[in-house]
Each structure stands twice: as C-alpha cells, then as structure tokens.
Amino acid sequence: MSEHQRHDEGRYVGRQVRVIRARRGISQQVLADRVGISRGAIAKYENGERPVDSRRTLHALAQALGVSIGDLTGHEQDRLDPSSAGFHAAVPSIETALWTAGNTTRTSPLRRIEELKATARQAAHLRRACDYAALGPMLAPLLTDCYQHTREATGTDRDTAWDVLATVAYITAQSASRRGYSALAWTAAQEIERATANIGGTAGPATTAFTHSQILLSRPGSLPAALDRAVSTAQRLAPDVRTLGEVETYGMLHLQAALATAALGGDPATHLDEASEQVDRLERSATGASILRNPTFGAANVTLWRMSAAMERREPDQVLELAPTLAPETIAAEGRRAQYFVEIGRAHALRRDYRQSLHALLRAEHTAPQQVRGMSHVRELVGHMMRTARRELTTGDLGRLAKRVGAVPA
C-alpha cells in the first residue's frame, strides 16, 4: 500500500499509531507487549482492518506511545469544524472571565439577577441541544455578570448570584469538555464547587466530581482516578442529599461511576441500580431554591447509561436488547438522544451489520450534528466502515457522512 493510498483513506487511530510508533522507533511486537495484546491486533489496527473502538485499548495505546488521546484521535482538528466555530472563537474570552473572576473591562451594562437566571436557563437549554455555536458567545458575559453580583449584591441576591454562577460554570465545563478543552473544563468545574461553598448543599460538589470524573475518563492512565473521584464523592455526600436538584446530581454521579467501572472492565450493576433508586426519589423530593440541576436525570437516562456501560464492556447484544425498551423521544436532551443512536450504531458495527449501523449514526447526526461530528469514536467507526463496507454504502450516505465527520478528506 503506497503512502498516497494511505492518505486517501483518511485519518483513523490505527494510522496515527503507525506513524507515531515508526517515529519512536518501536516495533509492532514491542508496542503489542506494552499494551498487552497480540502483534497481529496491532497490525490490524494500523492497517485499518479493525477499528480502535474500546476506551481501554485507546488509552493503553496512548500510554504505550507516550502521547495524548488527542494525538491519536486528532481532536485538535475538530476545532476547525465550521458548525461550532462560534464556540471556539469565544474560548479566549471564557478563559479570561474565569481567570479574572469577572474582573474585566465592561462593555455592556450589568444585568439584573432575574435576567441572569433566565439567560442561564437558556444557556442550559442550548447545551442540552448541543448548539455550541450559539452557546459559546453567551458564556463569558454571563460569567462576568455573575461574578460582579457575587461581589456587589447582598442577602438573598448574593446567594442567588452564587447559585447562577455555579450553574453557568457547569454549562461552561460541560461544553468546553465536549469541544476538546479539557483544561478549561477542569477550571470551570472547580468554580462550581467554589460557588456552592458559599450557599451550601450537595449539588455543587456532586456536579464538580461528575465533571472532573468525565474529564479523567478521557485521559490515559486516569481511569482509576475517574472512578475514585465519582465513588468517594458519592459516599461522602449520600447522607445529605435531599432536594430535587441534589438527587439529580447525586444520581448522575452514580451513572458516571458505572461508566468508569465498565471502562475498567468491572461490573457497573451496583452503581446503575443505585441510580435507579434515586430515580424513585425524584417525585418525593422538594424542588429547592437552587437552579443548579440536571433535569435529564430520570428512568430514560439510566437506561441510556446502561447501554453505554454495555458498550464499554463490548456487549453489543445487551445494547440492542435495551434499545427497544427506551423510546428515544422520552430522552430529555438532544445530545443524550443522539448518544442513544450512537450506541445502537456502535453495537450493530460490532456485529458487522454496517447498514443498520449507518442508519443509526445518521439519525444521531440529524439529532445533534455539532455533537456527533466531533465524536472521535464515531469518526473511527465511520472510517472503518468506509474501508470494509460494500461499495453501494461507501459511495452513498456513508461516504457523505465520512466527509462530514472528518473520516476522509472533504
């Protein structure tokens, strides 16, 4: 296979592994020994015959080569995605707002607290819809106004300002993480806990730990830390969880613990069952004054995370058994709905039913295009299908999807 032919195949993890391995002067056998798999498996990854569709394998390859996950998945190139350019352009302003705690030169009048609450709810809706292009420019002004109110307001207004700040910091952390800005996401998550330390409650620490665990889950060698962050925080907060928002954020922490457990090869059932028990508490819980919540938490979301945990354990039959039990329209957020179809697509691909896989991935992209086009595992899967599927698939919808997700040159 010539270098020109390889270039035309597009980018995929195995190709990056081959390039970096050669640059390091490491043989396939040495890399295989470091990762704990066969040399033949390394060869299949590098030749594009097998996709790297396991988080554990991806992390092991990155560790063995001494590189980041982004070096293998190419996430830096995701930032060139024109559909979410508005978010990327806003990142410097968001960083400045967080680093200075909003102590920046004002370019617009300070908004009232009630207006900030309404705008924060709008921002939360945009995040759940994965509309990062519209969300990005809103964040720095929101953070700046919240910070100023925490310094200048008094009494209940000051408490409200801290609460809104925690909510906006959570929105910032989640969207930054999804767009590949892990350090920014980590900083924003720390602000959640700092803000809620001023008003009490468990939602802030739970949300911070949830976000930190998600970030750690994407880093080589950090899976045990991701699990420990979620589990230890859940254990510490459990006796004090009372309000609706606290139950939601505590339940999400157990879902994250389940995913981390599955990624480590363990059985996530205990954490998934605990999350289900928290769903049963929702109707009995008082609403509370805080707007820091995770309203996507519920029975449908628990089933979705069961599907994701099953995929981590490479159990496609379990995913496809769960899928019909969940009506996608009952999933509260577009991003979560897209994830439902992505998991179905990944499960069909493991069973080599590429036509069904393509159908599910197209539904996912239609639901949340900015989200799905930035998923490295979707790009890896689509690229693999382009190299192995029948020609009538590759020249039609699959070929066009491959260009949109960056699996082949546009």
C-alpha positions in Angstrom: 0.0 0.0 0.0 1.5 3.3 -1.1 1.7 6.4 1.1 -0.7 8.2 -1.4 -3.2 5.4 -1.0 -2.9 5.7 2.8 -3.6 9.4 2.7 -6.7 8.9 0.7 -8.0 6.5 3.4 -8.5 9.5 5.7 -7.5 9.6 9.4 -8.1 6.9 11.9 -6.5 5.9 15.2 -4.5 3.0 13.8 -2.9 5.2 11.2 -1.8 7.6 13.8 -0.5 4.7 15.9 1.6 3.5 12.9 3.0 7.0 12.3 3.9 7.6 16.0 5.3 4.1 16.5 7.6 4.5 13.5 8.7 7.9 14.7 9.5 6.4 18.1 11.4 3.5 16.5 9.2 0.9 18.2 8.4 -2.4 16.6 4.8 -3.7 16.4 5.8 -6.5 18.8 7.2 -4.1 21.4 4.1 -2.0 21.2 1.9 -5.1 21.5 3.8 -6.2 24.6 3.4 -2.8 26.2 -0.4 -2.7 25.5 -0.9 -6.4 26.4 -2.4 -7.5 23.1 -1.1 -9.6 20.1 1.2 -8.2 17.4 -1.5 -9.2 14.9 -4.0 -7.0 16.6 -1.6 -4.0 16.3 -1.1 -4.8 12.6 -4.9 -4.8 12.1 -5.3 -1.5 13.9 -2.6 0.1 11.9 -3.8 -1.3 8.5 -7.3 -0.1 9.2 -8.7 -3.7 9.3 -10.0 -3.2 12.8 -11.3 0.0 14.5 -10.0 1.0 17.9 -13.5 1.1 19.4 -12.5 0.3 23.0 -11.7 3.1 25.5 -9.3 0.8 27.4 -7.4 -0.1 24.2 -7.3 3.6 23.1 -5.9 4.6 26.5 -3.4 1.7 26.5 -2.1 2.7 23.1 -1.7 6.3 24.1 0.2 5.3 27.3 2.4 2.9 25.5 3.4 5.5 22.9 3.7 8.4 25.4 1.1 10.6 23.7 -2.3 12.1 24.5 -5.6 10.7 23.3 -5.9 13.8 21.1 -2.7 12.8 19.3 -4.4 9.5 18.3 -7.9 10.8 17.6 -6.9 14.1 16.0 -9.3 16.1 18.2 -7.3 19.3 17.6 -8.6 19.2 14.0 -12.2 19.0 15.4 -11.8 22.7 16.4 -11.9 23.6 12.8 -15.5 22.3 12.4 -17.3 25.3 11.0 -20.6 24.3 12.5 -19.3 25.2 16.0 -16.8 27.9 15.1 -18.7 30.3 17.3 -17.8 28.4 20.4 -14.1 28.1 19.6 -13.9 31.8 18.9 -15.3 32.5 22.3 -12.8 30.4 24.3 -10.3 33.2 25.0 -13.0 35.4 26.5 -14.3 32.5 28.6 -10.8 31.8 29.9 -10.3 35.5 30.8 -13.6 35.6 32.6 -12.7 32.6 34.8 -9.1 33.6 35.4 -10.0 37.1 36.5 -13.2 36.1 38.3 -15.1 38.5 36.0 -12.8 41.5 36.9 -12.6 42.7 33.3 -13.3 45.9 31.4 -17.1 46.2 31.0 -18.5 46.6 27.5 -22.2 46.4 28.5 -24.4 47.3 31.4 -24.6 44.8 34.3 -27.8 42.7 34.0 -30.2 42.2 36.9 -30.2 38.9 38.8 -33.5 37.7 37.4 -32.3 38.4 33.8 -29.2 36.3 34.6 -31.3 33.4 35.8 -33.3 33.5 32.7 -30.3 33.6 30.4 -28.6 30.8 32.4 -31.7 28.6 31.8 -31.5 29.5 28.1 -27.8 28.6 28.0 -28.6 25.2 29.7 -31.1 24.5 27.0 -28.6 25.2 24.3 -26.1 22.9 26.0 -28.6 20.1 26.2 -29.3 20.7 22.5 -25.6 20.7 21.7 -25.8 24.1 20.0 -22.3 25.1 20.9 -22.1 27.8 18.2 -24.9 29.7 19.8 -23.9 28.9 23.4 -20.2 29.9 23.2 -20.6 33.7 22.9 -23.0 33.8 25.8 -20.7 32.3 28.4 -18.1 34.9 29.1 -20.6 37.8 29.6 -22.7 35.5 31.8 -19.8 34.6 34.0 -18.6 38.2 34.2 -22.0 39.5 35.3 -22.4 36.6 37.9 -19.0 37.3 39.4 -19.8 41.0 39.7 -23.1 40.3 41.5 -21.3 38.0 44.0 -19.1 40.9 44.9 -21.7 43.7 45.0 -25.0 42.1 45.9 -26.2 41.4 49.5 -28.5 39.0 51.2 -30.6 36.6 49.1 -29.5 38.4 45.9 -25.9 37.5 46.6 -26.9 33.8 47.3 -28.7 33.8 44.0 -25.7 35.2 42.2 -23.5 32.4 43.6 -26.1 29.8 42.5 -26.4 31.2 39.0 -22.6 31.3 38.8 -22.4 27.6 39.7 -24.9 26.8 37.0 -23.1 28.8 34.3 -19.8 27.3 35.4 -21.3 23.8 35.0 -22.6 24.7 31.5 -19.1 26.1 30.6 -17.4 23.0 31.9 -19.6 20.5 30.0 -19.5 22.4 26.7 -15.7 23.0 27.0 -15.1 19.3 27.6 -17.2 18.3 24.7 -15.3 20.7 22.4 -11.9 19.3 23.5 -10.8 22.0 26.0 -10.2 19.7 29.0 -8.1 22.2 31.0 -10.8 24.9 30.6 -13.4 22.4 31.6 -11.5 21.4 34.7 -11.1 25.1 35.8 -14.8 25.8 35.2 -15.7 22.7 37.3 -13.6 23.9 40.2 -15.6 27.2 40.1 -18.8 25.2 40.6 -17.7 23.9 44.0 -16.2 27.3 45.0 -19.5 29.0 44.2 -21.7 26.5 46.0 -19.4 26.6 49.1 -20.9 30.0 49.7 -24.5 28.7 49.7 -24.3 25.0 50.9 -25.9 21.9 49.5 -24.6 18.8 47.8 -25.4 19.7 44.1 -22.2 21.7 43.7 -19.7 19.1 44.9 -21.6 16.3 43.1 -21.6 18.3 39.8 -17.9 19.1 40.2 -16.9 15.5 40.8 -19.1 14.3 37.9 -17.4 16.7 35.5 -13.9 16.0 36.8 -14.5 12.3 36.5 -15.7 12.7 32.9 -12.5 14.6 32.1 -10.3 12.0 33.7 -12.2 9.3 31.8 -10.7 10.7 28.6 -7.1 10.7 29.8 -4.7 7.7 29.5 -3.9 6.2 32.9 -6.7 8.1 34.7 -9.5 5.5 34.7 -8.9 4.5 38.4 -8.9 8.2 39.4 -12.1 8.8 37.4 -13.8 6.0 39.3 -12.4 7.1 42.7 -13.5 10.7 42.2 -17.1 9.7 41.5 -17.3 7.0 44.1 -15.6 8.8 47.0 -17.7 11.9 46.4 -21.0 10.0 46.2 -20.2 8.2 49.5 -19.3 11.5 51.2 -22.5 13.3 50.0 -25.1 10.4 50.3 -26.3 11.3 53.9 -27.1 14.9 52.9 -28.9 14.5 49.6 -32.4 15.9 49.9 -33.7 18.3 47.3 -34.7 17.5 43.7 -31.5 19.0 42.3 -29.4 17.2 44.8 -31.0 13.9 43.9 -30.5 14.5 40.2 -26.8 15.4 40.5 -26.1 12.6 43.0 -27.8 10.1 40.6 -25.7 11.3 37.7 -22.6 10.8 39.9 -23.5 7.1 40.2 -24.1 6.9 36.4 -20.6 8.3 35.9 -19.2 5.8 38.4 -21.0 3.0 36.5 -19.4 4.1 33.2 -15.9 4.3 34.8 -16.4 0.9 36.3 -17.3 -0.6 33.0 -14.3 1.1 31.3 -12.1 -0.6 33.8 -13.7 -4.0 33.0 -15.7 -4.2 36.1 -19.4 -4.8 36.7 -21.4 -1.5 36.8 -24.6 -3.0 38.1 -24.3 -1.7 41.7 -24.0 1.9 40.5 -26.7 1.6 37.9 -29.0 0.1 40.5 -28.3 2.9 42.9 -29.1 5.5 40.1 -32.4 3.7 39.6 -33.2 4.0 43.3 -32.5 7.8 43.0 -35.0 8.0 40.1 -37.6 6.6 42.5 -36.8 9.5 44.9 -37.4 12.3 42.4 -41.2 12.6 42.9 -40.8 12.7 46.7 -38.1 15.4 46.7 -38.7 19.1 47.4 -37.8 21.4 44.5 -35.4 23.6 46.5 -34.3 27.1 45.6 -31.2 26.3 43.6 -31.2 26.3 39.8 -28.1 24.0 39.7 -29.8 20.9 38.5 -29.5 18.0 36.0 -33.1 17.7 34.7 -32.1 15.0 32.2 -31.7 12.5 35.0 -34.5 10.0 35.1 -35.5 6.5 34.1 -34.8 7.0 30.4 -31.3 8.4 31.1 -30.5 5.4 33.4 -31.4 3.0 30.6 -29.2 5.0 28.2 -26.3 4.8 30.5 -26.9 1.1 30.9 -26.4 0.9 27.1 -23.2 3.0 27.3 -21.8 0.8 30.0 -22.6 -2.3 28.0 -20.7 -0.8 25.0 -17.7 -0.2 27.3 -17.8 -3.9 28.1 -18.2 -4.7 24.4 -21.6 -6.3 24.9 -23.5 -5.3 21.7 -26.3 -7.9 22.3 -27.0 -6.2 25.6 -27.1 -2.8 24.0 -29.6 -4.0 21.3 -31.8 -5.7 23.9 -32.0 -2.5 25.9 -32.6 -0.2 22.9 -36.3 -1.2 22.2 -37.1 -0.6 25.9 -36.3 3.1 25.5 -38.4 5.3 23.3 -35.9 8.0 22.1 -38.5 10.8 22.3 -38.5 10.2 26.1 -34.9 11.2 26.4 -34.9 14.8 27.5 -31.9 16.3 25.7 -30.9 16.2 22.0 -27.3 15.3 23.0 -28.4 12.4 25.0 -30.9 11.3 22.3 -28.0 11.4 19.8 -25.9 9.2 22.2 -28.8 6.6 22.1 -28.4 6.3 18.4 -24.6 6.3 18.5 -24.6 3.4 20.9 -27.0 1.4 18.7 -24.7 2.2 15.7 -21.7 1.0 17.6 -23.4 -2.2 18.6 -24.5 -3.0 15.1 -21.0 -2.3 13.8 -19.6 -4.8 16.4 -21.9 -7.4 14.9 -20.8 -6.2 11.4 -24.2 -5.1 10.4 -23.0 -1.9 8.8 -26.2 -1.0 7.1 -28.1 -0.8 10.4 -25.1 0.9 12.0 -25.1 3.6 9.3 -28.8 4.2 9.7 -28.4 4.7 13.5 -25.4 7.0 13.0 -27.3 9.2 10.5 -30.2 9.5 13.0 -27.7 10.5 15.7 -26.1 13.2 13.4 -29.5 14.5 12.5 -30.4 14.8 16.2 -27.3 16.7 17.3 -24.9 17.4 14.4 -22.4 19.5 16.3 -22.1 16.8 18.9 -21.8 13.8 16.7 -19.4 15.3 14.2 -17.0 15.9 17.0 -17.0 12.3 18.4 -13.7 10.6 17.8 -15.2 7.1 18.2 -17.9 8.0 15.6 -15.1 9.1 13.2 -13.2 5.9 13.9 -16.2 3.7 13.3 -17.3 5.5 10.1 -13.7 5.4 8.7 -13.6 1.6 9.4 -16.9 1.1 7.6 -15.5 3.1 4.6 -12.7 0.6 4.4 -14.7 -2.5 4.8 -18.3 -2.0 3.8 -19.8 -2.8 0.4 -19.3 -0.2 -2.4 -23.0 0.8 -2.6 -22.7 2.0 1.0 -19.4 3.8 0.7 -20.5 5.8 -2.4 -23.8 7.0 -0.8 -24.8 8.1 2.6 -21.8 6.6 4.3 -19.3 8.4 2.1 -21.1 11.7 2.7 -21.2 11.1 6.5 -17.5 10.2 6.4 -16.7 13.6 4.9 -18.9 15.4 7.5 -17.2 13.7 10.5 -13.7 14.1 9.0 -13.1 10.3 8.5 -12.0 11.0 4.9 -10.8 14.2 3.2 -13.7 16.5 2.3 
